[in-house]
Every structure is written in structure tokens, then in C-alpha cells.
Amino acid sequence: MTLLTVAILSCIPFVCASLPSLNGTSIPTLDVISSPSYSYTRSLWNIIWSCCLTIFACTWTSIHPNIPGINESKVAKITRRILLMGLAMAAPELVVTWALRQFFSARKAAKEVTGWGMTHGFFAWMGGFILYVNGSPRATLTPDELLRFVREGSVDMPVITEADIDDKSKDDGLSKGVTILQLAWFVTQLAARYRQKLPITLIEIDTLSVAALTCIFYLLWWKKPKDVGLPYAVHWKGATSPSDLTYDKSFSPLEVMVHPLESLMGNQVLISAWAVRSRRVPSLGGYGESHAVVTLLIGCTCGMVFGGIHYLGWDYPFLQQRNWRVFAVWITFMPIIFLLTIGYEMWRGDSNVSRKKKMTTMIAVFIVMMYFVGRVALIVYTIQSLRSLPPAGIYDTVSWTEYIPHL
């Protein structure tokens, strides 16, 4: 709660500085406008505060990053966390895909290793076990590598209980409870406004779409440890040093540029030189080859749902209404095109790197770039809509929602 409060308070100067641009030449929309039909009213302050707090609470709590490098600075860890939060706000369906692949991989590891549960599976795939050779850290081990080395007698099977892993996790019931309470209040008051035929702002609709998808990967990561600081050390006992470790080789900068897309598509795992040097799992890595088709279908479906929620603002009156509609449709259909493109690649079943496969990957990357263009445009138009909010009913609020505890 302390981090949440500090972060929210730090946003106040930015909001204050941006007030003139939100309302053109005058600021009457920031004031509370009374209405004879309702006992309570709200201001533009209330709308922005509620949306920003809901998005921050959802993304901060729901993002479960992989274990950082053993010698990484706090700045690097915080920066990575902020970037992942930004990704969750801009393209939450991509984070759903990442979480889904980790979920399937963790479940597979839990079935293969006697005595392991989902928590162990997540811990292993997020970089929980690091190999030490001659007393020095070598690289993070995948569950498959760990099992292989244990069977060969090169390492001892780590003895770590679920309670030990939970003790490393920084997650707690209080933060979860506050987030769920805030999200429940936000959804409840939007539903009440819809029921009472009160207008809903575009920023509230966009917040709802982000929050809806964050709930999905929050549930997928329910058993994943959160903010674990250090991995478990596994010491090498073999006569010769191990070779061909998954997280011990890096790729060219050009290949790493498409690393998130390539990895989430399941084509290959690309690891940046930064991840290798810091001996950690890539930021969007930490999963194996399993359920690629199901993951693709669910991820693209979430993308369509994300875009479809924006249709709630189809008839919202503001100057850029036509452009906003275009980009709402844009981000809805881009996942369909992406699904058809990658689905064709999977249907061919050609695992060899060929010119056609490279072409398909380039097309997929282009589609994702076009999606982000549409998403950024939608965010810009949503912010622009705050400059001229329709006065009729936009500031009215259903009185009984004021009695629900919220921030």
C-alpha cells in the first residue's frame, strides 16, 4: 500500500500541469456540476483519479515478473517492472499469451517431477534454479535441463518446499484484497451508470478493457511467486562443464528485436545478450513448447474481446468520434489477421527455417506494429475526448455507489 500511495501522489503534479490541455481555454468541466435528479455528482478529477488508480492497481498487482539477475541493480529491476506494466496497459492480450504459456509449462513441469506443484513449476520456469560451476554462477536452468542433470547424477535434486517458495514471494493477501476491492467498485459503478442510462467516458471504457484482461493473467499467475529476488543455487558435480544450455547463448541484436513475438509464437526462444550476462530468464520468457495452438487461439480471442469492449463508446459524442471508431475496429480485427497468418504457418507444419517462414514472421511483426499504431491512436483520441466532455449526465453519479468502500 505504501508503494501504491507514493506512486499515485507522484502523479498529481503531472495531472495539475496538464489541466489546461484537457479542457481547452476554460476549466468549468473540472468543477462539480449539480444535477437535480441525483444526490451526488462527480468532477473530471474523480473520473481521471478513478481510472488511473484502477489501471495502476490492476497492472502493479497482476504483473508477476521473472526472477531478475543475481547482480542486477534496483534501477534495472524497477525499469523492467515499469515496462511490463506499460505493455499490460498497451497490449494486455500479449501479456495474457505470455501468462498462458507459462501456465501450461508450469503444469507440465508439475506433472513430470514427483512432489512438485504448480508453484514449483512456475518457480522453475521463471528462473528459480541457477547452475553453479566451480563455485561461480553459469546460467539459469530450465526444468527439462534440471531433470536431465539430476538423472545423469551431475547435480543433486533441489530440496525446496512450496512454503519455502512462498516465503520468497512478495505477494500478500492485503494487496490482492485492495486491488480486487478497487476493481469491483469500478465495475459496479460503471454497471450502475449503464443501468441508469448515464453516459460513460471513453477513458472509463478503455480502463475497463485493460482491467478485464489483467484479471485473466492475474488468475493464470495465481500460483506464480511474485517479485522473488534470488534463485536457488544448484551446484555442478560432473567431471566436464555442461554445454548447450538454453539460457547460456545469445542472439544477434536484429533477432532479439523480434524476441517477444518469436518466443510467444513458439517458433524459437531468442535470448538477449543482456539476459545472458545477468544470468536470468528473458523478461517475456520462461516457458516451454506446449499447447501452442490453444495459446494462439486464446491470445487472439482476448485481443478481439479487448477491442470489442471499446465498442461501448461507439456513440460517444466528441469531435474525433469517426477516427475513434475506425481505430476501435482496427484493434479488433488485427488479432484476427494475426491468427490467420500464424495459423497458416502452424498448419504447414514446417519446422525448418526457410524463406517462406521468415516472410510469415515478417508479416506477423508488421501486423503487430500496425496493432500498436492503432492502440496508440486510440489512447490519444481517448485523452482528447477529455477536452470536451458532454455536460448532460456525464457528471451525475448513482448515489448508492458512494457507500461502497473504494480509493
C-alpha positions in Angstrom: 0.0 0.0 0.0 2.9 2.4 0.7 4.2 2.0 -2.9 0.7 2.4 -4.3 0.1 5.6 -2.4 3.5 7.1 -3.2 3.1 6.3 -6.9 -0.4 7.9 -7.1 0.7 11.0 -5.2 3.6 11.4 -7.6 1.2 11.7 -10.5 -0.7 14.7 -9.0 1.8 17.4 -10.3 1.6 15.9 -13.8 -2.2 16.0 -13.8 -2.2 19.5 -12.5 0.2 20.6 -15.2 -2.0 19.1 -17.9 -5.3 20.6 -16.9 -5.4 23.4 -19.4 -4.8 21.0 -22.3 -7.6 18.8 -21.0 -10.2 21.5 -21.2 -9.1 24.0 -23.8 -9.3 27.6 -22.8 -11.6 27.2 -19.8 -11.8 24.9 -16.8 -15.5 24.7 -15.9 -15.6 20.9 -16.7 -13.4 20.4 -13.7 -15.9 21.7 -11.3 -18.7 19.7 -9.9 -21.9 20.3 -11.9 -25.0 19.9 -9.9 -28.0 17.9 -11.1 -31.5 17.9 -9.6 -32.0 14.3 -10.4 -29.1 12.9 -8.4 -27.9 13.4 -4.8 -24.2 13.1 -5.8 -22.1 14.4 -8.6 -18.5 13.9 -9.7 -15.9 16.0 -11.4 -13.3 15.4 -14.0 -10.8 14.9 -11.2 -12.9 12.0 -9.9 -13.0 10.4 -13.3 -9.3 10.6 -14.0 -8.3 9.6 -10.5 -10.5 6.6 -10.5 -9.3 5.3 -13.9 -5.6 5.9 -13.2 -5.8 4.3 -9.8 -7.7 1.2 -11.2 -5.2 0.7 -14.0 -2.2 1.1 -11.7 -3.6 -1.2 -9.1 -4.5 -3.9 -11.6 -1.2 -3.8 -13.5 1.0 -3.4 -10.5 -0.6 -6.3 -8.7 -1.2 -8.6 -11.6 2.3 -8.4 -13.2 4.5 -11.3 -12.0 8.0 -10.7 -13.4 10.6 -13.4 -13.8 13.4 -13.6 -11.3 16.0 -10.9 -12.0 19.7 -11.4 -12.5 21.8 -12.0 -9.4 23.8 -8.9 -9.8 21.2 -6.6 -11.3 20.7 -3.1 -9.8 17.4 -1.9 -8.3 17.1 0.5 -11.2 17.1 -2.3 -13.8 14.5 -4.3 -11.8 12.2 -1.3 -11.4 12.6 -0.3 -15.0 11.7 -3.8 -16.2 8.7 -3.8 -14.0 7.5 -0.4 -15.3 8.0 -1.6 -18.9 6.0 -4.7 -18.3 3.2 -2.6 -16.7 3.3 -0.4 -19.8 2.9 -3.5 -22.0 0.0 -4.6 -19.9 -1.7 -1.3 -20.5 -0.9 -1.0 -24.2 -1.4 -4.7 -25.2 -2.8 -6.8 -22.4 -3.6 -9.7 -24.7 0.2 -10.1 -25.3 0.7 -10.5 -21.5 -2.2 -13.0 -21.5 -0.4 -15.0 -24.1 2.8 -14.9 -22.0 1.0 -15.9 -18.8 -0.9 -18.7 -20.6 2.3 -20.2 -22.0 3.9 -20.1 -18.5 0.8 -21.7 -17.0 0.9 -24.6 -19.4 4.6 -25.0 -18.9 4.4 -24.9 -15.1 1.6 -27.5 -15.2 3.6 -29.8 -17.4 6.7 -29.5 -15.0 4.5 -30.2 -12.0 3.3 -33.4 -13.6 6.8 -34.6 -14.6 8.5 -34.0 -11.3 7.3 -36.0 -8.3 6.5 -33.8 -5.3 6.2 -30.6 -7.4 3.1 -28.5 -7.6 2.1 -25.5 -9.8 4.2 -23.2 -7.6 7.3 -25.3 -8.2 6.6 -25.4 -11.9 6.3 -21.6 -12.1 9.3 -21.1 -9.9 11.4 -23.4 -12.1 10.4 -21.7 -15.4 10.7 -18.1 -14.1 14.4 -18.7 -13.4 14.2 -20.3 -9.9 17.2 -22.6 -10.3 20.7 -21.3 -11.3 23.6 -23.6 -12.1 26.9 -23.0 -10.3 30.1 -24.5 -11.8 33.3 -24.4 -9.7 31.6 -22.0 -7.3 30.6 -19.4 -10.0 27.2 -18.9 -11.5 26.9 -20.2 -15.0 23.3 -19.9 -16.3 19.7 -20.4 -15.3 18.3 -23.9 -15.8 15.1 -24.9 -17.4 13.1 -27.7 -15.7 14.0 -30.1 -18.5 17.7 -29.4 -18.1 17.5 -29.7 -14.3 15.7 -33.1 -14.6 18.3 -34.3 -17.2 21.2 -33.3 -15.0 19.6 -35.0 -11.9 19.1 -38.2 -13.8 22.7 -38.1 -15.0 23.9 -37.5 -11.5 25.6 -34.2 -12.4 23.5 -32.2 -9.8 21.5 -33.0 -6.7 17.7 -32.6 -6.9 16.9 -29.3 -5.1 15.1 -29.7 -1.9 12.7 -26.8 -1.7 9.1 -26.9 -0.4 6.2 -24.8 -1.6 6.3 -23.0 1.8 9.9 -22.0 1.1 9.0 -20.6 -2.3 6.0 -18.8 -0.9 8.4 -17.3 1.7 10.5 -15.8 -1.2 7.4 -14.3 -2.8 6.5 -10.7 -2.0 2.8 -11.2 -2.7 0.3 -10.9 0.1 -3.4 -11.1 0.7 -3.7 -7.4 1.5 -2.5 -6.1 -1.8 -4.7 -8.7 -3.6 -7.7 -7.7 -1.5 -7.3 -3.9 -2.1 -6.9 -4.5 -5.9 -10.0 -6.7 -6.1 -12.0 -4.2 -4.0 -11.0 -1.3 -6.2 -11.7 -3.2 -9.4 -15.1 -4.4 -8.1 -16.1 -0.9 -7.2 -15.0 0.4 -10.6 -17.0 -2.2 -12.5 -20.0 -1.8 -10.2 -20.2 1.9 -10.7 -19.9 1.5 -14.5 -22.7 -1.1 -14.5 -24.8 1.2 -12.4 -24.3 4.1 -14.8 -25.2 1.9 -17.7 -28.3 0.7 -15.9 -29.4 4.3 -15.1 -28.6 5.3 -18.7 -25.9 7.7 -17.6 -23.1 8.4 -20.1 -19.7 6.7 -19.6 -16.5 8.4 -20.7 -14.1 6.8 -23.2 -11.3 6.7 -20.6 -13.5 4.6 -18.3 -14.3 2.3 -21.2 -10.6 1.9 -22.0 -9.8 1.3 -18.3 -12.5 -1.4 -18.2 -10.9 -3.1 -21.2 -7.5 -3.2 -19.7 -8.8 -4.3 -16.3 -10.8 -7.1 -17.9 -7.7 -8.7 -19.4 -5.5 -8.1 -16.4 -7.9 -10.3 -14.4 -7.2 -13.1 -16.8 -3.4 -13.2 -16.5 -3.8 -12.5 -12.7 -5.7 -15.7 -12.4 -3.3 -17.6 -14.7 -0.4 -16.4 -12.4 -2.3 -17.0 -9.2 0.3 -19.7 -8.1 3.3 -17.9 -9.6 5.6 -16.4 -7.0 5.9 -12.7 -7.2 9.0 -10.5 -7.0 11.3 -13.2 -6.0 14.8 -11.7 -5.5 17.2 -14.6 -5.8 17.2 -18.0 -7.4 18.0 -21.3 -5.8 21.7 -22.4 -6.3 22.3 -25.8 -7.9 25.9 -26.9 -7.8 27.5 -28.9 -10.7 29.2 -32.2 -9.7 30.0 -33.5 -13.2 33.6 -34.1 -14.4 33.2 -31.9 -17.5 31.5 -28.5 -17.7 28.0 -28.6 -19.2 27.4 -27.2 -22.7 24.4 -26.1 -24.9 22.4 -24.6 -22.1 19.2 -22.8 -23.1 20.0 -19.5 -21.3 23.7 -19.5 -22.0 23.7 -18.4 -25.6 22.6 -15.1 -27.0 21.5 -14.0 -30.5 22.1 -11.0 -32.7 20.5 -7.6 -31.9 18.3 -7.9 -35.0 17.0 -11.3 -33.9 16.4 -10.0 -30.3 14.3 -7.2 -31.7 11.6 -9.7 -32.6 12.3 -11.9 -29.5 8.9 -11.3 -27.7 6.9 -12.2 -30.9 9.1 -15.1 -31.9 9.0 -16.6 -28.4 5.3 -16.1 -27.8 4.6 -17.6 -31.2 6.6 -20.7 -30.1 8.9 -20.6 -33.1 12.1 -20.4 -31.1 13.4 -18.9 -27.8 15.6 -15.9 -28.5 17.7 -14.6 -25.6 19.2 -11.2 -25.5 22.8 -10.7 -24.5 21.7 -8.6 -21.5 19.7 -11.6 -20.2 22.7 -13.9 -20.7 25.1 -11.5 -19.0 22.9 -11.1 -16.0 22.1 -14.8 -15.9 18.3 -14.6 -15.9 15.3 -15.7 -17.9 14.3 -13.2 -20.6 11.6 -10.7 -19.5 8.9 -12.3 -21.7 10.4 -15.8 -21.5 10.1 -18.6 -19.1 8.1 -21.3 -20.8 8.5 -24.4 -23.0 6.9 -25.9 -26.1 3.3 -26.8 -25.2 -0.2 -26.0 -26.3 0.9 -23.5 -28.9 -2.4 -23.7 -30.9 -4.5 -23.2 -27.8 -2.4 -20.3 -26.6 -2.6 -18.6 -30.0 -6.4 -19.0 -30.1 -6.9 -17.7 -26.6 -4.5 -14.8 -27.0 -6.1 -13.6 -30.3 -9.6 -14.1 -28.8 -8.6 -11.9 -25.9 -7.3 -9.3 -28.4 -10.7 -9.3 -30.1 -12.5 -9.0 -26.7 -10.2 -6.2 -25.8 -11.1 -4.3 -28.9 -14.8 -5.2 -28.7 -15.1 -3.6 -25.2 -14.3 -0.3 -26.8 -17.5 -0.6 -28.9 -19.3 0.5 -25.7 -18.3 4.0 -26.7 -19.4 3.8 -30.3 -22.0 6.6 -30.0 -20.0 8.8 -27.6 -20.3 12.4 -28.8 -17.0 14.2 -29.5 -15.2 15.7 -32.4 -13.0 12.7 -33.2 -15.8 10.2 -33.0 -15.2 8.8 -36.5 -11.5 8.3 -36.1 -12.0 6.7 -32.7 -14.5 4.2 -34.3 -12.0 3.4 -37.0 -9.2 2.5 -34.6 -11.6 0.6 -32.3 -12.4 -1.6 -35.3 -8.7 -1.6 -36.2 -7.5 -3.2 -33.0 -10.4 -5.7 -33.0 -9.6 -7.1 -36.4 -5.8 -7.1 -36.2 -5.8 -10.2 -33.9 -7.9 -12.0 -36.5 -5.4 -11.3 -39.3 -2.6 -12.3 -37.0 -4.4 -15.5 -36.1 -4.9 -16.4 -39.8 -1.2 -15.6 -40.6 0.3 -17.7 -37.8 -2.4 -20.3 -38.1 -1.3 -20.9 -41.7 2.3 -21.2 -40.6 1.3 -23.8 -37.9 -0.9 -25.7 -40.4 2.1 -26.1 -42.8 4.0 -27.7 -40.0 7.4 -26.8 -41.5 9.8 -26.5 -38.6 12.8 -25.7 -40.8 13.9 -22.1 -41.1 13.0 -21.2 -44.7 12.4 -18.1 -46.7 8.6 -18.6 -46.5 8.8 -18.9 -42.8 10.9 -15.8 -42.5 8.4 -14.0 -44.7 5.5 -15.2 -42.5 7.3 -13.9 -39.4 7.9 -10.5 -41.0 4.2 -10.3 -41.9 3.3 -11.1 -38.3 5.7 -8.5 -37.0 4.2 -5.9 -39.3 0.7 -6.8 -38.1 1.8 -6.4 -34.5 3.3 -3.0 -35.3 0.1 -1.9 -37.0 -1.8 -3.0 -34.0 0.3 -0.9 -31.7 -0.2 2.1 -34.1 -4.0 1.6 -33.7 -3.7 1.2 -30.0 -1.6 4.4 -29.6 -4.1 6.3 -31.8 -7.0 5.1 -29.7 -5.3 6.2 -26.5 -4.6 9.7 -28.0 -8.2 10.1 -29.1 -9.4 8.9 -25.7 -7.3 11.6 -24.0 -8.5 14.2 -26.5 -12.1 13.4 -25.6 -11.5 14.7 -22.1 -11.2 18.3 -23.5 -14.9 18.4 -24.3 -17.0 16.1 -22.1 -20.7 16.3 -22.8 -22.3 18.1 -19.8 -25.6 16.2 -19.9 -25.3 13.4 -17.3 -21.6 12.9 -17.5 -21.0 14.3 -14.0 -24.0 12.6 -12.4 -23.4 9.5 -10.4 -25.6 6.9 -8.8 -25.8 7.8 -5.2 -25.7 4.4 -3.6 -22.2 3.7 -5.2 -20.8 6.3 -2.8 -21.3 3.9 0.1 -19.1 1.2 -1.5 -15.6 1.4 0.0 -13.0 2.4 -2.6 -10.0 4.6 -3.1 
